[in-house]
């Protein structure tokens, strides 16, 4: 019988790495990227001068965001083969929202950050006197802030499909799935408040409820893998 051990380990490793890459990107990216992660956009600053002065750090942060995107999208590839044995609809929902749409959002974010760096360098090269570049830089920075809740909503829709699949199949303990369901609620509250410009600046705390669950689930998949009896039940169901 196929135990899907490799799938579980790879999903856990990629899930864990995706989280680590995301945090690393915010730290390495310095003040500009951390302000976006913490939902506390910078105001009253010369954005392009700040970006140009920290271009290497911001580019490094963008690279880690790209690695996060690759890790989290690839994770769905390893979970899909076994999830589809229970529900093709939920499996496809996970791939669509946590794979294709969330991945596209992160790709747009990465490209936007790199473009912001290019604007910053051009701004300094022209003598820091281009009002048009300054306006475009401010809009691009604001775009990153507006993109964040959209990415979060895609992520949470896919995450709901993922946890529902885990809950139904019992591939991991149900308490881990329930923990995930609970964490989705405050995270979605943050996304909606941010989307409608009602964020009080404490959104990061609403997001962090899910952080320990992701770490524990990733490590569980690496160390324990899938529940063998649950895999057997799914195989029998398919047959």
C-alpha positions, 0 to 999 in steps of 0.5 A: 500500500502507498503510505504517501510518506514522501508526500507528507514529508515534502508537504511538511518541509515546504509548509515549514520553509514557506513560513520561514521564508516569509518571516525572513523576507520581512526581517531582511527587507528592513523598514519598508517590507516590515511595515507592510507585513505589520500592516503599519504603512509608512507615512510622511517619508521620502519613500523612494530615497528610503528604498534606494538607501535600502535597495540591497536589503529590499531586493533580498527580502523580495527574493525570500518572498519569491522562495515563499511563493514557490514553497507554498505553491509546491506544497499543494502539489504533494497534498493533492494526490491524497486529498482527491481520494476523499473529495476532488472539489476540496482538493481542487479548491486548495490547489486553486486558492492556495496554489494558483491564486495565492501564488499569483498574488505573491508573484505580483507582490515580488515584482512590485517590490523589485519595481519599487527598487528600480524606481528608487534607484532611478529617482536617485540617479535623476537627482531626486527631483522627479515628482512623477517618479516620486508619485509612482513610487508612493502609488506602488508602495500603496499597491503592496499594502492593498495587495496584502489583504487580497492575498490573505483572503485567497490564502484563507479560502485555500487554507479552509479547503486544506483543513477541511480535507485534513479533518475529513480524512483524519490524515493528521490529528483532528485537533490540529485541523480544528486549531487551523479552523479557529486560527482562520477566523481572526486572520480573516477578520484582519484581512477584511478590516484591512481590505475596507481600510478599517485596520487599527494597526493590530492586524499582525496579532490577528495573523499570528494566531495561525503562526504556531499552528502552521509550524506544529503542523509542518513539523508533524507532517515531517516527523509523523507523516500521515495516519496509516489507517486513514491512508488505508481507508482512503485507498479502500474508498477509492478502490 
